[in-house]
Amino acid sequence: MERERFLTVAEVADILRLKPRTIHKHLKEGRLEGVLFGREWRISQAALDAYIEAAVDRTGRGRLRMEPEELDAYLVGEKQG
């Protein structure tokens, strides 16, 4: 069984190009799901994906112009060549 990957607040902030303070705010407001380990938040990759998907649905921006299968084929080709 594969374990789910958890990210730190700093990693999520870097990925989203937001300040860690904003990530903390979204965690406390429940807009982004996370788990507290002691005093440190951790965010699963699945929770981050859901957060991004919700943001895209809300704004209508950032939608992929390719179907998922086309994107997969593109990414595989990019890795090979």
Order of alpha helices (4+ residues) and beta strands (2+ residues): beta-alpha-alpha-beta-beta-alpha-alpha
